[in-house]
Amino acid sequence: MLFPLFWMLSTSLKVLPQVYIFPPVWIPNPVVWANYPEALGLFPFWLYLRNTVFLVVMVTLGNLISCSAVAYGFAKLHAPGKNALFGVLLATLMLPEHVTLIPTFVLFQKLGMVNTYWPLFLPAWFARSAFSVFLLRQFFLTLPDELSDAARIDGANNLTILWRIVAPLAKPVLATIAVFSFMGVWNDFLNPIIYLNDDKKFTLALGLLAMIGVSNQGGVVQWNILLAATTVVMLPMGIVFFVAQRYFIQGIALTGLKA
């Protein structure tokens, strides 16, 4: 698992001739730190970083808010056909995203949203992530109903109970969903390349694709420069995962356990 990461880091610090040597050179000599500023200068890194961070924030907030509301309804509210609807929701997990790609694109095209960020974050605000709803619903079921009943006696409505009582208790699961959302958007390549045409709106994933052409000199791809940019792009994702891993592991462990 760690070998590709080691190879990426090693190659990013090599001079170009060492990249193509066989047998491979494992430890770069000399170590070329200048590959990193050179890589970031080949494409508008800070612009693409801002675009990516904007999408990460919007998708993560959308998933946390909408999926929490839907999961609370499935877990704590009573309505005819609730279990059947939840079964339909789980059935959508069996559909690959590519199956709905064309009708979704046609829908956003009819709405005039192609080449905008709306198709990339708007679905998250309508609880598109069935897995997140399932994860939260399973956790909400472990919470005793006495907490909600006591709040209702004090005059609290369902929204107040959700945001003031249930959500604070679900911090580990919410952190897990936030990590999944962050990783999904940060690594997303398919949706941006379908909906975005303006290079000023590109994300970091599309920026790396564009770098393959920019770093090609005389038919030779400068893999040391390309992997230096890849290392920088990957670094925030690694930091977020390791910082949040305590909540991440706790959220996975607690979900589905009965109180």
URWORA-V161508 format. One line per field, one symbol per residue. ss: DSSP state (H for helix, E for strand, - for the rest). Layout:
ss = ???
This chain:
ss = --HHHHHHHHHH---HHHH--------------HHHHHHHH---HHHHHHHHHHHHHHHHHHHHHHHHHHHHHHHH-----HHHHHHHHHHHHH--HHHHHHHHHHHHHH-------HHHHHHHHH---HHHHHHHHHHHH---HHHHHHHHH----HHHHHHHHHHHH-HHHHHHHHHHHHHHHHH--HHHHHH---HHH--HHHHHHHHHHH-EE--EE-HHHHHHHHHHHHHHHHHHHHHHHHHHHHHHHH-----
